[in-house]
C-alpha cells in the first residue's frame, strides 16, 4: 500500500507480526492499527 493500511483487531490481540504501531484507534472492544504505507518508486 502506498498510503496506509488499517487493520481491525480485538483489543486483547497482539499487533500483527509483533510490530507495534504508533497510530491506533481504540474503541470499547476493538483496536484499529494504522500502518504507514511505503512510497512507490517511479
PDB file of N, CA, C, O and CB in Angstrom:
ATOM      1  N   UNK A   1       0.846  -1.182   0.000  1.00  0.00           N
ATOM      2  CA  UNK A   1       0.000   0.000   0.000  1.00  0.00           C
ATOM      3  C   UNK A   1       0.887   1.239   0.000  1.00  0.00           C
ATOM      4  O   UNK A   1       1.933   1.268   0.648  1.00  0.00           O
ATOM      5  CB  UNK A   1      -0.960   0.002   1.222  1.00  0.00           C
ATOM      6  N   UNK A   2       0.468   2.230  -0.714  1.00  0.00           N
ATOM      7  CA  UNK A   2       1.301   3.423  -0.814  1.00  0.00           C
ATOM      8  C   UNK A   2       0.946   4.473   0.221  1.00  0.00           C
ATOM      9  O   UNK A   2       1.783   5.322   0.530  1.00  0.00           O
ATOM     10  CB  UNK A   2       1.186   4.016  -2.187  1.00  0.00           C
ATOM     11  N   UNK A   3      -0.257   4.451   0.767  1.00  0.00           N
ATOM     12  CA  UNK A   3      -0.644   5.479   1.734  1.00  0.00           C
ATOM     13  C   UNK A   3      -0.707   4.928   3.148  1.00  0.00           C
ATOM     14  O   UNK A   3       0.059   5.361   4.009  1.00  0.00           O
ATOM     15  CB  UNK A   3      -1.988   6.078   1.357  1.00  0.00           C
ATOM     16  N   UNK A   4      -1.609   3.975   3.408  1.00  0.00           N
ATOM     17  CA  UNK A   4      -1.708   3.396   4.747  1.00  0.00           C
ATOM     18  C   UNK A   4      -2.537   2.122   4.697  1.00  0.00           C
ATOM     19  O   UNK A   4      -3.278   1.864   3.748  1.00  0.00           O
ATOM     20  CB  UNK A   4      -2.325   4.406   5.741  1.00  0.00           C
ATOM     21  N   UNK A   5      -2.383   1.336   5.759  1.00  0.00           N
ATOM     22  CA  UNK A   5      -3.159   0.115   5.933  1.00  0.00           C
ATOM     23  C   UNK A   5      -3.775   0.184   7.314  1.00  0.00           C
ATOM     24  O   UNK A   5      -3.084   0.457   8.296  1.00  0.00           O
ATOM     25  CB  UNK A   5      -2.277  -1.179   5.754  1.00  0.00           C
ATOM     26  N   UNK A   6      -5.076  -0.063   7.394  1.00  0.00           N
ATOM     27  CA  UNK A   6      -5.773  -0.064   8.677  1.00  0.00           C
ATOM     28  C   UNK A   6      -6.254  -1.483   8.929  1.00  0.00           C
ATOM     29  O   UNK A   6      -6.923  -2.078   8.084  1.00  0.00           O
ATOM     30  CB  UNK A   6      -6.969   0.961   8.694  1.00  0.00           C
ATOM     31  N   UNK A   7      -5.908  -2.029  10.104  1.00  0.00           N
ATOM     32  CA  UNK A   7      -6.256  -3.399  10.452  1.00  0.00           C
ATOM     33  C   UNK A   7      -7.134  -3.374  11.693  1.00  0.00           C
ATOM     34  O   UNK A   7      -6.753  -2.811  12.719  1.00  0.00           O
ATOM     35  CB  UNK A   7      -4.984  -4.264  10.684  1.00  0.00           C
ATOM     36  N   UNK A   8      -8.315  -3.988  11.599  1.00  0.00           N
ATOM     37  CA  UNK A   8      -9.222  -4.072  12.746  1.00  0.00           C
ATOM     38  C   UNK A   8      -8.887  -5.332  13.531  1.00  0.00           C
ATOM     39  O   UNK A   8      -8.892  -6.434  12.984  1.00  0.00           O
ATOM     40  CB  UNK A   8     -10.722  -4.079  12.290  1.00  0.00           C
ATOM     41  N   UNK A   9      -8.594  -5.162  14.820  1.00  0.00           N
ATOM     42  CA  UNK A   9      -8.206  -6.278  15.683  1.00  0.00           C
ATOM     43  C   UNK A   9      -8.989  -6.201  16.985  1.00  0.00           C
ATOM     44  O   UNK A   9      -9.413  -5.116  17.383  1.00  0.00           O
ATOM     45  CB  UNK A   9      -6.678  -6.266  15.960  1.00  0.00           C
ATOM     46  N   UNK A  10      -9.189  -7.337  17.661  1.00  0.00           N
ATOM     47  CA  UNK A  10      -9.753  -7.282  19.010  1.00  0.00           C
ATOM     48  C   UNK A  10      -8.798  -6.518  19.920  1.00  0.00           C
ATOM     49  O   UNK A  10      -7.587  -6.520  19.697  1.00  0.00           O
ATOM     50  CB  UNK A  10     -10.018  -8.713  19.566  1.00  0.00           C
ATOM     51  N   UNK A  11      -9.336  -5.872  20.933  1.00  0.00           N
ATOM     52  CA  UNK A  11      -8.476  -5.046  21.794  1.00  0.00           C
ATOM     53  C   UNK A  11      -7.445  -5.864  22.565  1.00  0.00           C
ATOM     54  O   UNK A  11      -6.425  -5.318  22.986  1.00  0.00           O
ATOM     55  CB  UNK A  11      -9.326  -4.266  22.772  1.00  0.00           C
ATOM     56  N   UNK A  12      -7.687  -7.158  22.759  1.00  0.00           N
ATOM     57  CA  UNK A  12      -6.756  -8.005  23.509  1.00  0.00           C
ATOM     58  C   UNK A  12      -5.699  -8.663  22.618  1.00  0.00           C
ATOM     59  O   UNK A  12      -4.756  -9.262  23.135  1.00  0.00           O
ATOM     60  CB  UNK A  12      -7.526  -9.075  24.251  1.00  0.00           C
ATOM     61  N   UNK A  13      -5.833  -8.566  21.297  1.00  0.00           N
ATOM     62  CA  UNK A  13      -4.923  -9.247  20.371  1.00  0.00           C
ATOM     63  C   UNK A  13      -3.590  -8.509  20.270  1.00  0.00           C
ATOM     64  O   UNK A  13      -3.544  -7.281  20.350  1.00  0.00           O
ATOM     65  CB  UNK A  13      -5.564  -9.367  18.979  1.00  0.00           C
ATOM     66  N   UNK A  14      -2.508  -9.265  20.094  1.00  0.00           N
ATOM     67  CA  UNK A  14      -1.214  -8.602  19.884  1.00  0.00           C
ATOM     68  C   UNK A  14      -1.163  -7.980  18.493  1.00  0.00           C
ATOM     69  O   UNK A  14      -1.952  -8.356  17.627  1.00  0.00           O
ATOM     70  CB  UNK A  14      -0.046  -9.605  20.067  1.00  0.00           C
ATOM     71  N   UNK A  15      -0.261  -7.047  18.263  1.00  0.00           N
ATOM     72  CA  UNK A  15      -0.132  -6.451  16.929  1.00  0.00           C
ATOM     73  C   UNK A  15       0.320  -7.495  15.908  1.00  0.00           C
ATOM     74  O   UNK A  15       0.930  -8.503  16.266  1.00  0.00           O
ATOM     75  CB  UNK A  15       0.863  -5.272  16.958  1.00  0.00           C
ATOM     76  N   UNK A  16       0.020  -7.247  14.653  1.00  0.00           N
ATOM     77  CA  UNK A  16       0.417  -8.170  13.592  1.00  0.00           C
ATOM     78  C   UNK A  16       1.931  -8.257  13.497  1.00  0.00           C
ATOM     79  O   UNK A  16       2.623  -7.240  13.528  1.00  0.00           O
ATOM     80  CB  UNK A  16      -0.172  -7.733  12.248  1.00  0.00           C
ATOM     81  N   UNK A  17       2.439  -9.474  13.382  1.00  0.00           N
ATOM     82  CA  UNK A  17       3.880  -9.742  13.250  1.00  0.00           C
ATOM     83  C   UNK A  17       4.674  -9.109  14.389  1.00  0.00           C
ATOM     84  O   UNK A  17       5.862  -8.821  14.242  1.00  0.00           O
ATOM     85  CB  UNK A  17       4.398  -9.219  11.905  1.00  0.00           C
ATOM     86  N   UNK A  18       4.010  -8.895  15.525  1.00  0.00           N
ATOM     87  CA  UNK A  18       4.649  -8.281  16.698  1.00  0.00           C
ATOM     88  C   UNK A  18       5.311  -6.950  16.381  1.00  0.00           C
ATOM     89  O   UNK A  18       6.330  -6.600  16.977  1.00  0.00           O
ATOM     90  CB  UNK A  18       5.677  -9.223  17.279  1.00  0.00           C
ATOM     91  N   UNK A  19       4.729  -6.203  15.438  1.00  0.00           N
ATOM     92  CA  UNK A  19       5.221  -4.871  15.083  1.00  0.00           C
ATOM     93  C   UNK A  19       4.215  -3.860  15.611  1.00  0.00           C
ATOM     94  O   UNK A  19       3.131  -3.696  15.051  1.00  0.00           O
ATOM     95  CB  UNK A  19       5.426  -4.718  13.525  1.00  0.00           C
ATOM     96  N   UNK A  20       4.580  -3.191  16.683  1.00  0.00           N
ATOM     97  CA  UNK A  20       3.684  -2.194  17.264  1.00  0.00           C
ATOM     98  C   UNK A  20       3.627  -0.969  16.363  1.00  0.00           C
ATOM     99  O   UNK A  20       4.612  -0.600  15.724  1.00  0.00           O
ATOM    100  CB  UNK A  20       4.144  -1.800  18.688  1.00  0.00           C
ATOM    101  N   UNK A  21       2.473  -0.360  16.327  1.00  0.00           N
ATOM    102  CA  UNK A  21       2.295   0.840  15.518  1.00  0.00           C
ATOM    103  C   UNK A  21       2.075   2.039  16.433  1.00  0.00           C
ATOM    104  O   UNK A  21       1.375   1.919  17.438  1.00  0.00           O
ATOM    105  CB  UNK A  21       1.108   0.674  14.535  1.00  0.00           C
ATOM    106  N   UNK A  22       2.653   3.183  16.112  1.00  0.00           N
ATOM    107  CA  UNK A  22       2.429   4.360  16.952  1.00  0.00           C
ATOM    108  C   UNK A  22       1.020   4.926  16.790  1.00  0.00           C
ATOM    109  O   UNK A  22       0.568   5.721  17.614  1.00  0.00           O
ATOM    110  CB  UNK A  22       3.451   5.434  16.624  1.00  0.00           C
ATOM    111  N   UNK A  23       0.331   4.516  15.729  1.00  0.00           N
ATOM    112  CA  UNK A  23      -1.007   5.031  15.468  1.00  0.00           C
ATOM    113  C   UNK A  23      -2.028   3.920  15.647  1.00  0.00           C
ATOM    114  O   UNK A  23      -1.963   2.887  14.981  1.00  0.00           O
ATOM    115  CB  UNK A  23      -1.101   5.629  14.051  1.00  0.00           C
ATOM    116  N   UNK A  24      -2.968   4.143  16.548  1.00  0.00           N
ATOM    117  CA  UNK A  24      -4.040   3.178  16.757  1.00  0.00           C
ATOM    118  C   UNK A  24      -5.246   3.925  17.293  1.00  0.00           C
ATOM    119  O   UNK A  24      -5.123   4.880  18.061  1.00  0.00           O
ATOM    120  CB  UNK A  24      -3.604   2.038  17.730  1.00  0.00           C
ATOM    121  N   UNK A  25      -6.414   3.466  16.868  1.00  0.00           N
ATOM    122  CA  UNK A  25      -7.669   3.997  17.380  1.00  0.00           C
ATOM    123  C   UNK A  25      -8.286   2.883  18.214  1.00  0.00           C
ATOM    124  O   UNK A  25      -8.570   1.801  17.699  1.00  0.00           O
ATOM    125  CB  UNK A  25      -8.639   4.475  16.215  1.00  0.00           C
ATOM    126  N   UNK A  26      -8.493   3.145  19.498  1.00  0.00           N
ATOM    127  CA  UNK A  26      -9.006   2.129  20.407  1.00  0.00           C
ATOM    128  C   UNK A  26     -10.458   2.434  20.727  1.00  0.00           C
ATOM    129  O   UNK A  26     -10.797   3.550  21.120  1.00  0.00           O
ATOM    130  CB  UNK A  26      -8.162   2.060  21.702  1.00  0.00           C
ATOM    131  N   UNK A  27     -11.321   1.425  20.553  1.00  0.00           N
ATOM    132  CA  UNK A  27     -12.729   1.553  20.904  1.00  0.00           C
ATOM    133  C   UNK A  27     -13.020   0.599  22.056  1.00  0.00           C
ATOM    134  O   UNK A  27     -12.098   0.034  22.644  1.00  0.00           O
ATOM    135  CB  UNK A  27     -13.653   1.256  19.677  1.00  0.00           C
ATOM    136  N   UNK A  28     -14.273   0.423  22.373  1.00  0.00           N
ATOM    137  CA  UNK A  28     -14.661  -0.391  23.527  1.00  0.00           C
ATOM    138  C   UNK A  28     -14.191  -1.842  23.415  1.00  0.00           C
ATOM    139  O   UNK A  28     -13.722  -2.411  24.400  1.00  0.00           O
ATOM    140  CB  UNK A  28     -16.164  -0.360  23.692  1.00  0.00           C
ATOM    141  N   UNK A  29     -14.307  -2.438  22.252  1.00  0.00           N
ATOM    142  CA  UNK A  29     -13.937  -3.841  22.118  1.00  0.00           C
ATOM    143  C   UNK A  29     -12.951  -4.137  21.013  1.00  0.00           C
ATOM    144  O   UNK A  29     -12.563  -5.290  20.823  1.00  0.00           O
ATOM    145  CB  UNK A  29     -15.141  -4.640  21.898  1.00  0.00           C
ATOM    146  N   UNK A  30     -12.532  -3.105  20.269  1.00  0.00           N
ATOM    147  CA  UNK A  30     -11.646  -3.308  19.133  1.00  0.00           C
ATOM    148  C   UNK A  30     -10.533  -2.272  19.121  1.00  0.00           C
ATOM    149  O   UNK A  30     -10.561  -1.277  19.845  1.00  0.00           O
ATOM    150  CB  UNK A  30     -12.431  -3.253  17.826  1.00  0.00           C
ATOM    151  N   UNK A  31      -9.565  -2.545  18.279  1.00  0.00           N
ATOM    152  CA  UNK A  31      -8.460  -1.616  18.071  1.00  0.00           C
ATOM    153  C   UNK A  31      -8.208  -1.564  16.570  1.00  0.00           C
ATOM    154  O   UNK A  31      -8.171  -2.601  15.907  1.00  0.00           O
ATOM    155  CB  UNK A  31      -7.162  -2.053  18.869  1.00  0.00           C
ATOM    156  N   UNK A  32      -8.039  -0.383  16.043  1.00  0.00           N
ATOM    157  CA  UNK A  32      -7.722  -0.200  14.633  1.00  0.00           C
ATOM    158  C   UNK A  32      -6.260   0.223  14.552  1.00  0.00           C
ATOM    159  O   UNK A  32      -5.920   1.365  14.859  1.00  0.00           O
ATOM    160  CB  UNK A  32      -8.670   0.861  13.954  1.00  0.00           C
ATOM    161  N   UNK A  33      -5.400  -0.699  14.138  1.00  0.00           N
ATOM    162  CA  UNK A  33      -3.978  -0.399  13.982  1.00  0.00           C
ATOM    163  C   UNK A  33      -3.768   0.250  12.623  1.00  0.00           C
ATOM    164  O   UNK A  33      -4.254  -0.252  11.609  1.00  0.00           O
ATOM    165  CB  UNK A  33      -3.105  -1.687  14.128  1.00  0.00           C
ATOM    166  N   UNK A  34      -3.049   1.357  12.599  1.00  0.00           N
ATOM    167  CA  UNK A  34      -2.814   2.103  11.366  1.00  0.00           C
ATOM    168  C   UNK A  34      -1.324   2.030  11.045  1.00  0.00           C
ATOM    169  O   UNK A  34      -0.488   2.543  11.789  1.00  0.00           O
ATOM    170  CB  UNK A  34      -3.294   3.594  11.496  1.00  0.00           C
ATOM    171  N   UNK A  35      -1.012   1.387   9.932  1.00  0.00           N
ATOM    172  CA  UNK A  35       0.367   1.234   9.492  1.00  0.00           C
ATOM    173  C   UNK A  35       0.613   2.153   8.307  1.00  0.00           C
ATOM    174  O   UNK A  35      -0.200   2.213   7.384  1.00  0.00           O
ATOM    175  CB  UNK A  35       0.677  -0.238   9.123  1.00  0.00           C
ATOM    176  N   UNK A  36       1.726   2.863   8.328  1.00  0.00           N
ATOM    177  CA  UNK A  36       2.076   3.755   7.222  1.00  0.00           C
ATOM    178  C   UNK A  36       2.473   2.919   6.018  1.00  0.00           C
ATOM    179  O   UNK A  36       3.100   1.869   6.161  1.00  0.00           O
ATOM    180  CB  UNK A  36       3.224   4.724   7.622  1.00  0.00           C
ATOM    181  N   UNK A  37       2.113   3.382   4.847  1.00  0.00           N
ATOM    182  CA  UNK A  37       2.462   2.682   3.615  1.00  0.00           C
ATOM    183  C   UNK A  37       3.885   2.979   3.198  1.00  0.00           C
ATOM    184  O   UNK A  37       4.569   3.806   3.801  1.00  0.00           O
ATOM    185  CB  UNK A  37       1.507   3.061   2.500  1.00  0.00           C
ATOM    186  N   UNK A  38       4.315   2.298   2.166  1.00  0.00           N
ATOM    187  CA  UNK A  38       5.639   2.550   1.620  1.00  0.00           C
ATOM    188  C   UNK A  38       5.492   3.386   0.360  1.00  0.00           C
ATOM    189  O   UNK A  38       4.620   3.104  -0.462  1.00  0.00           O
ATOM    190  CB  UNK A  38       6.388   1.222   1.323  1.00  0.00           C
ATOM    191  N   UNK A  39       6.311   4.394   0.189  1.00  0.00           N
ATOM    192  CA  UNK A  39       6.202   5.226  -1.014  1.00  0.00           C
ATOM    193  C   UNK A  39       6.551   4.418  -2.255  1.00  0.00           C
ATOM    194  O   UNK A  39       7.435   3.562  -2.227  1.00  0.00           O
ATOM    195  CB  UNK A  39       7.118   6.458  -0.908  1.00  0.00           C
ATOM    196  N   UNK A  40       5.857   4.699  -3.324  1.00  0.00           N
ATOM    197  CA  UNK A  40       6.138   3.996  -4.576  1.00  0.00           C
ATOM    198  C   UNK A  40       7.376   4.587  -5.234  1.00  0.00           C
ATOM    199  O   UNK A  40       7.634   5.788  -5.144  1.00  0.00           O
ATOM    200  CB  UNK A  40       4.927   4.074  -5.535  1.00  0.00           C
ATOM    201  N   UNK A  41       8.124   3.737  -5.885  1.00  0.00           N
ATOM    202  CA  UNK A  41       9.338   4.167  -6.580  1.00  0.00           C
ATOM    203  C   UNK A  41       9.006   4.273  -8.057  1.00  0.00           C
ATOM    204  O   UNK A  41       8.554   3.305  -8.668  1.00  0.00           O
ATOM    205  CB  UNK A  41      10.534   3.173  -6.334  1.00  0.00           C
ATOM    206  N   UNK A  42       9.229   5.444  -8.629  1.00  0.00           N
ATOM    207  CA  UNK A  42       8.922   5.649 -10.054  1.00  0.00           C
ATOM    208  C   UNK A  42      10.135   5.469 -10.922  1.00  0.00           C
ATOM    209  O   UNK A  42      10.047   5.606 -12.142  1.00  0.00           O
ATOM    210  CB  UNK A  42       8.345   7.024 -10.280  1.00  0.00           C
TER     211      UNK A  42
END
